[in-house]
Amino acid sequence: MMKSEKALFLISLTIMELCAPVTLVDDKIHYLLKPPNVTIAGVSSHSVKLELSTEEPKHCYVLHYKYLDEEKPFKERELEDNHATIKLGLHSGFVARVYSILCDENHTKENNWTEITYNAPPVYIHNVSCKIYNITSLNCTWDIKQNAPNDTQYLFSLRTGSDLLDCKHYLKNQENKNIGCHMKHVCTWKKNKHRIKVQLSNYERQLVRAFTVSNIEILNSPNNICLSSQNGITKMQWKQPLSVEGELNSYCFEYQIQLLEVKKDRLFRVINTTNTEYIFSDLDKGRKYAAQIRGRRNTYCGRSKFWGEWSEMIYIGKDNEGIQTWLLLVIIIFSTTCFGISVIYLLKRYNRKIFDLDVPVPSRKLKHWMLSKEIDFQNCVADIFIESVPISEIEIVTTETNAHRQTII
């Protein structure tokens, strides 16, 4: 280094020391700048604005921040302006670190950090989920935490572009708190991200969630499904479903076919395809099948999280339900045999009681009395005949009306 250059270097070094600390490494000047001042300039419903300032002019900044309820590493952003906005969402707060740098990269040296921590008002909802179905209907739900105050109510609104739609049909829990919203006839869908705002009515905190239509859309079932069979081969064709963005290209969809075996009531096969037709070439001709199809958008056009609705059942083939002749003959013979055995059994059981009654046998006392020598049985009989009543004294009784008695003499 020449004497003139050293002199110029010492003069520059003296001037810079008056402004900020300086270090010399490998004949290069590195400035250790003072930490910037960081303040919270404003808090909106879903973000926090930071204001940055320093005593030295023409400085840039580097921002590192992370959310308090996440274990992810710090995110880094380089700032050319003296302000920064951090989106809050559903997070409970964040910690931010800022340091100054010279905008000229040839003379850049980081300084000490300025750290700030922001604790957001309590968030009492989580698991926000939304679905679009039937082209124009929207359904959103959320869960309420157990530590939520009893007097807290949750309001919902949908922002699409410059339009703001308030919810008119809420889903409520047993405590009469809003846990969801249902909207019909939403006709303002666009290709940009739509913002959903869930607001706590008793607090200043407003929660905003952004979503893309294609990610949460549940498509209607494919239409115009038809079948054609020839030489044991069945061909199934359909048309692609409509989307909230209108009629899309055919390569934007993927389909799933579910094939059921009707007689056994079980799942036979699941088929995934990107075409609008499928050929069944290995189905059993003696069995009946039921086919259903559904679709969703694939990765080429913004993959949806949800499969669409199933179509109506489409039946393929017929079950061979006719009874064979030999089986019918066996059934008749078996039924006749069972009937005959039943009749014989009943006859044997009840005829024995009716026709096979035992004749009573005289007791031994009666037999002994008749053979006894002390009783003259014949004389007893003779006396009976002798003392019989004469016929002239028998009266005849008639049963006719106004009948009277007559004596036969």
Phi, psi and omega per residue, in radians:
M1 nan 2.275 -3.115
M2 -1.260 2.829 -3.127
K3 -1.094 -0.704 3.138
S4 -1.130 -0.654 3.139
E5 -1.214 -0.676 3.104
K6 -1.129 -0.690 3.129
A7 -1.113 -0.764 3.117
L8 -1.119 -0.639 3.126
F9 -1.153 -0.734 -3.137
L10 -1.161 -0.641 3.105
I11 -1.131 -0.770 3.139
S12 -1.133 -0.674 -3.134
L13 -1.151 -0.659 3.125
T14 -1.143 -0.687 -3.128
I15 -1.188 -0.746 -3.092
M16 -1.198 -0.540 3.137
E17 -1.175 -0.446 3.075
L18 -1.222 -0.399 -3.082
C19 -1.725 -0.729 -3.044
A20 -2.797 2.772 3.078
P21 -1.085 2.549 -3.097
V22 -2.332 2.486 3.033
T23 -2.180 2.655 -3.108
L24 -2.087 2.043 -3.140
V25 -2.304 2.157 3.121
D26 0.911 0.811 3.112
D27 1.042 0.383 3.090
K28 -2.087 2.536 -3.105
I29 -1.576 2.247 3.069
H30 -2.156 2.174 -3.074
Y31 -1.694 2.291 3.040
L32 -1.769 1.739 -3.012
L33 -1.407 2.770 3.130
K34 -1.273 2.599 3.123
P35 -1.161 2.523 -3.125
P36 -1.377 2.863 3.019
N37 -1.583 2.295 -3.109
V38 -2.172 2.173 3.112
T39 -2.332 2.754 3.080
I40 -1.528 1.976 -3.070
A41 -1.526 -0.432 -3.122
G42 -3.034 2.642 3.112
V43 -2.225 2.104 3.092
S44 -1.794 -2.967 -3.078
S45 -1.185 -0.422 -3.070
H46 -2.442 0.195 -3.125
S47 -2.709 2.886 3.125
V48 -2.232 2.323 -3.131
K49 -1.820 2.243 3.135
L50 -1.825 2.434 3.090
E51 -1.922 2.257 -3.079
L52 -2.020 2.482 3.124
S53 -2.664 2.687 3.098
T54 -2.624 2.806 -3.107
E55 -1.316 -0.539 -3.111
E56 -1.487 2.375 3.119
P57 -1.375 2.871 3.061
K58 0.993 0.895 3.070
H59 -2.005 2.577 3.011
C60 -1.865 3.028 -3.058
Y61 -2.354 2.711 3.022
V62 -2.157 2.233 -3.088
L63 -1.966 2.240 2.977
H64 -2.061 2.342 3.120
Y65 -2.648 2.738 3.061
K66 -2.619 2.678 -3.131
Y67 -1.446 2.587 -3.064
L68 -1.209 -0.510 -3.094
D69 -1.694 0.317 3.093
E70 -2.245 2.630 3.114
E71 -1.797 0.219 3.138
K72 -1.250 2.721 3.129
P73 -1.195 2.939 -3.136
F74 -1.115 2.473 3.011
K75 -1.618 2.522 -3.063
E76 -2.043 2.387 3.079
R77 -2.440 2.345 3.034
E78 -1.644 2.315 -3.062
L79 -2.063 2.323 3.047
E80 -1.710 -0.348 3.109
D81 -1.709 3.026 -3.108
N82 -1.696 0.489 3.070
H83 -2.579 2.756 3.136
A84 -2.578 2.540 3.133
T85 -2.076 2.234 3.120
I86 -1.979 2.131 3.120
K87 -1.281 2.373 -3.039
L88 -1.711 -0.751 -3.138
G89 1.040 -2.312 3.127
L90 -1.686 0.159 -3.083
H91 -1.330 2.711 -3.090
S92 -1.468 -0.067 3.133
G93 2.608 -3.011 -3.116
F94 -2.702 2.859 2.986
V95 -2.118 2.290 -3.076
A96 -2.179 2.499 3.079
R97 -2.206 2.341 -3.091
V98 -2.320 2.399 2.972
Y99 -2.391 2.803 -3.086
S100 -1.672 2.635 3.037
I101 -2.442 2.733 3.010
L102 -1.345 2.376 -3.118
C103 -1.148 -0.354 3.053
D104 -1.467 1.960 -3.028
E105 -1.151 -0.336 -3.124
N106 -1.240 -0.324 -3.129
H107 -2.306 1.110 -3.077
T108 -1.989 2.286 3.058
K109 -2.583 2.190 -3.112
E110 -1.221 2.607 3.128
N111 -1.879 -2.907 3.108
N112 -1.231 2.620 -3.139
W113 -1.300 2.615 2.860
T114 -2.005 2.076 -3.030
E115 -1.943 2.459 3.122
I116 -2.450 2.482 3.137
T117 -2.117 2.332 3.126
Y118 -2.108 2.159 3.073
N119 -1.811 2.039 -3.107
A120 -1.380 2.772 3.030
P121 -0.994 2.706 -3.066
P122 -1.031 2.507 3.069
V123 -1.924 2.182 -3.054
Y124 -1.976 0.186 3.060
I125 -2.229 2.687 3.102
H126 -2.749 3.104 -3.126
N127 0.975 0.893 3.086
V128 -1.325 2.208 -3.093
S129 -2.419 2.417 -3.121
C130 -2.331 2.590 3.104
K131 -2.439 2.478 3.037
I132 -1.942 2.295 -3.137
Y133 -2.556 2.833 -3.102
N134 0.937 0.599 3.055
I135 1.200 -0.796 -2.989
T136 -2.102 0.117 -3.095
S137 -1.858 2.489 3.137
L138 -2.239 2.353 3.097
N139 -2.317 2.136 3.131
C140 -2.189 2.477 3.109
T141 -2.352 2.762 3.071
W142 -2.649 2.758 3.119
D143 -1.814 2.552 3.129
I144 -1.803 2.306 3.139
K145 -1.246 2.729 -3.086
Q146 -1.192 -0.458 -3.100
N147 -1.579 0.243 3.138
A148 -1.223 2.430 3.095
P149 -1.086 2.638 -3.100
N150 -1.191 -0.489 -3.075
D151 -1.625 0.221 -3.118
T152 -1.606 2.247 3.083
Q153 -2.096 2.701 -3.030
Y154 -2.103 2.148 -3.137
L155 -1.883 2.619 -3.022
F156 -2.229 2.431 3.026
S157 -2.535 2.649 -3.118
L158 -2.027 2.199 3.105
R159 -1.929 2.139 3.054
T160 -2.191 1.824 -3.062
G161 1.159 -2.116 3.126
S162 -1.664 -0.023 -3.124
D163 -1.579 2.407 3.086
L164 -2.180 2.032 -3.086
L165 -1.957 2.161 3.086
D166 -1.513 2.608 -3.133
C167 -1.301 2.411 3.106
K168 -2.002 -0.260 -3.109
H169 -2.256 1.761 -3.113
Y170 -1.673 2.606 2.934
L171 -1.677 2.311 -3.044
K172 -2.131 2.678 3.072
N173 -1.688 -2.970 -3.096
Q174 -1.155 -0.461 3.119
E175 -1.536 0.174 3.121
N176 1.150 0.454 3.052
K177 -1.662 2.537 3.133
N178 -1.251 2.227 3.105
I179 -2.202 0.137 3.126
G180 -3.108 2.917 -3.136
C181 -2.464 2.445 3.088
H182 -2.128 2.198 3.125
M183 -2.122 2.374 3.082
K184 -1.984 2.686 3.022
H185 0.985 0.870 3.021
V186 -1.547 1.927 -3.006
C187 -1.988 0.380 -3.070
T188 -1.990 0.431 3.141
W189 -1.142 2.455 3.074
K190 -2.334 3.058 -3.085
K191 -1.387 -0.243 -3.141
N192 -1.412 3.086 3.118
K193 -1.284 2.345 3.092
H194 -1.722 2.400 -3.071
R195 -1.789 2.304 3.083
I196 -1.899 2.296 -3.100
K197 -2.064 2.099 3.054
V198 -1.914 2.050 -2.983
Q199 -1.961 2.382 3.009
L200 -1.493 2.071 -3.006
S201 -1.269 -0.447 -3.086
N202 -1.683 0.061 -3.098
Y203 -2.355 2.829 3.131
E204 -1.375 -0.191 -3.080
R205 -1.343 2.263 3.032
Q206 -2.113 2.341 -3.083
L207 -1.822 2.282 -3.087
V208 -2.159 2.273 3.063
R209 -2.143 2.283 3.094
A210 -1.776 2.485 3.122
F211 -2.521 2.741 3.066
T212 -1.791 2.352 -3.046
V213 -0.975 -0.772 -3.064
S214 -1.120 -0.454 -3.088
N215 -1.335 -0.457 -3.036
I216 -2.055 0.180 -3.102
E217 -1.429 2.332 3.009
I218 -1.836 1.934 -3.067
L219 -1.261 2.640 2.941
N220 -1.212 2.874 -3.119
S221 -1.195 2.623 3.044
P222 -0.990 2.616 -3.084
N223 -2.028 3.035 -3.128
N224 0.926 0.872 3.116
I225 -1.411 2.270 -3.132
C226 -2.443 2.708 -3.132
L227 -2.142 2.546 3.028
S228 -2.501 2.352 -3.086
S229 -2.160 2.448 3.106
Q230 -2.779 2.183 3.109
N231 1.006 0.710 3.100
G232 1.356 0.100 3.134
I233 -1.966 2.233 -3.126
T234 -1.905 2.264 -3.128
K235 -1.975 2.230 -3.125
M236 -1.973 2.222 -3.135
Q237 -2.241 2.687 3.130
W238 -2.734 2.985 3.080
K239 -1.945 2.586 -3.086
Q240 -1.158 2.589 3.141
P241 -1.323 2.819 3.074
L242 -1.405 2.733 3.134
S243 -2.147 2.902 3.095
V244 -1.132 -0.343 3.112
E245 -1.669 0.209 3.127
G246 1.670 -2.727 -3.120
E247 -1.512 2.047 -3.107
L248 -1.709 3.006 3.083
N249 -1.174 2.699 -3.078
S250 -1.134 -0.485 -3.115
Y251 -1.334 -0.017 -3.135
C252 -1.458 -0.102 -3.006
F253 -2.118 2.677 2.931
E254 -2.285 2.658 -2.999
Y255 -2.250 2.714 3.083
Q256 -2.305 2.203 3.136
I257 -1.881 2.300 3.101
Q258 -1.992 2.125 -3.088
L259 -1.955 2.140 -3.123
L260 -1.946 2.513 3.017
E261 -1.596 1.989 -2.940
V262 -1.144 -0.855 -3.016
K263 -1.091 -0.710 -3.122
K264 -1.618 -0.101 3.106
D265 0.893 0.994 -3.137
R266 -2.497 2.741 3.114
L267 -1.268 2.170 -3.098
F268 -1.683 -0.712 -3.069
R269 -2.864 2.588 3.023
V270 -2.151 2.246 -3.031
I271 -2.169 2.305 3.045
N272 -1.941 2.343 -3.119
T273 -2.665 2.775 3.067
T274 -1.902 0.010 3.120
N275 -1.592 2.954 3.096
T276 -1.788 0.432 3.039
E277 -2.740 2.737 3.114
Y278 -2.617 2.496 -3.104
I279 -1.955 2.179 3.045
F280 -1.714 1.996 -3.079
S281 -2.015 -0.054 -3.044
D282 -2.231 0.460 3.137
L283 -1.447 2.552 3.119
D284 -1.280 2.208 -3.096
K285 -1.194 -0.417 -3.115
G286 -1.574 0.182 -3.133
R287 -2.180 2.712 3.130
K288 -1.899 2.329 -3.103
Y289 -2.125 2.694 3.052
A290 -2.149 2.214 -3.088
A291 -2.001 2.450 3.025
Q292 -2.294 2.661 -3.115
I293 -2.422 2.545 3.061
R294 -2.502 2.895 -3.101
G295 -2.487 2.977 3.023
R296 -2.788 2.895 3.118
R297 -1.366 2.455 -3.107
N298 -1.667 -3.011 -3.038
T299 -1.197 -0.350 -3.115
Y300 -1.239 -0.461 -3.077
C301 -2.217 0.511 -3.135
G302 1.543 1.555 -3.041
R303 -1.084 2.367 3.102
S304 -1.519 2.577 3.094
K305 -1.306 -0.376 -2.986
F306 -2.112 2.509 2.962
W307 -1.300 2.693 3.126
G308 -1.349 -3.020 -3.129
E309 -1.322 2.572 3.060
W310 -1.280 2.560 3.063
S311 -1.382 3.049 3.025
E312 -1.170 2.774 3.122
M313 -1.154 2.301 3.027
I314 -2.018 2.149 -3.011
Y315 -1.681 2.427 -3.128
I316 -2.160 2.194 3.070
G317 1.351 3.140 3.125
K318 -2.392 2.518 3.057
D319 -1.287 2.466 3.078
N320 -1.421 1.514 -3.016
E321 -1.690 -0.014 -3.135
G322 -1.165 2.452 -3.123
I323 -1.545 2.266 3.124
Q324 -1.148 2.666 -3.098
T325 -1.107 -0.774 -3.119
W326 -1.123 -0.591 3.120
L327 -1.205 -0.683 3.090
L328 -1.108 -0.712 3.119
L329 -1.099 -0.726 3.127
V330 -1.110 -0.694 3.130
I331 -1.115 -0.731 -3.135
I332 -1.138 -0.811 -3.135
I333 -1.086 -0.758 -3.126
F334 -1.115 -0.729 -3.134
S335 -1.160 -0.725 3.133
T336 -1.123 -0.744 3.128
T337 -1.084 -0.767 3.129
C338 -1.107 -0.679 3.131
F339 -1.148 -0.751 3.133
G340 -1.107 -0.769 3.127
I341 -1.083 -0.665 3.130
S342 -1.142 -0.729 3.131
V343 -1.117 -0.806 3.141
I344 -1.064 -0.731 -3.142
Y345 -1.080 -0.764 -3.133
L346 -1.155 -0.699 3.122
L347 -1.098 -0.795 -3.140
K348 -1.110 -0.594 -3.076
R349 -1.295 -0.776 -3.030
Y350 -1.613 -0.492 3.095
N351 -1.162 -0.632 3.128
R352 -1.065 -0.605 -3.141
K353 -1.345 -0.518 -3.053
I354 -1.518 -0.842 -3.002
F355 -1.716 -0.371 -3.078
D356 -1.784 0.784 3.128
L357 -1.347 2.416 -3.140
D358 -1.331 2.312 3.095
V359 -1.351 2.271 -3.094
P360 -1.184 2.386 -3.141
V361 -1.672 2.350 3.130
P362 -1.029 2.527 3.141
S363 -1.264 2.850 -3.121
R364 -1.153 -0.542 3.138
K365 -1.151 -0.707 3.109
L366 -1.141 -0.751 3.117
K367 -1.097 -0.710 3.127
H368 -1.156 -0.635 -3.137
W369 -1.176 -0.693 -3.130
M370 -1.227 -0.539 -3.134
L371 -1.584 0.011 -3.083
S372 -1.254 2.387 3.137
K373 -1.333 -0.319 -3.091
E374 -1.308 -0.279 -3.101
I375 -1.998 2.162 3.112
D376 -1.567 1.651 -3.043
F377 -1.164 -0.656 -3.103
Q378 -1.182 -0.733 3.110
N379 -1.093 -0.619 3.108
C380 -1.110 -0.680 -3.139
V381 -1.211 -0.704 -3.139
A382 -1.095 -0.745 3.125
D383 -1.065 -0.550 3.127
I384 -1.154 -0.769 -3.123
F385 -1.209 -0.600 -3.118
I386 -1.189 -0.663 -3.064
E387 -1.558 0.260 -3.135
S388 -1.195 2.661 -3.058
V389 -1.401 2.332 3.101
P390 -1.147 2.617 -3.067
I391 -1.181 -0.382 -3.109
S392 -1.197 -0.329 -3.100
E393 -1.678 0.092 3.134
I394 -1.432 2.338 3.114
E395 -1.777 2.466 3.118
I396 -1.817 2.232 -3.118
V397 -1.940 2.138 3.120
T398 -1.710 2.681 -3.126
T399 -1.844 0.099 -3.141
E400 -1.247 2.890 3.121
T401 -1.182 2.398 -3.085
N402 1.018 0.600 -3.129
A403 -1.251 2.764 3.113
H404 -2.412 2.861 -3.128
R405 -1.480 2.442 3.069
Q406 -2.208 2.489 3.108
T407 -1.898 2.211 3.137
I408 -1.529 2.128 -3.133
I409 -1.909 nan nan
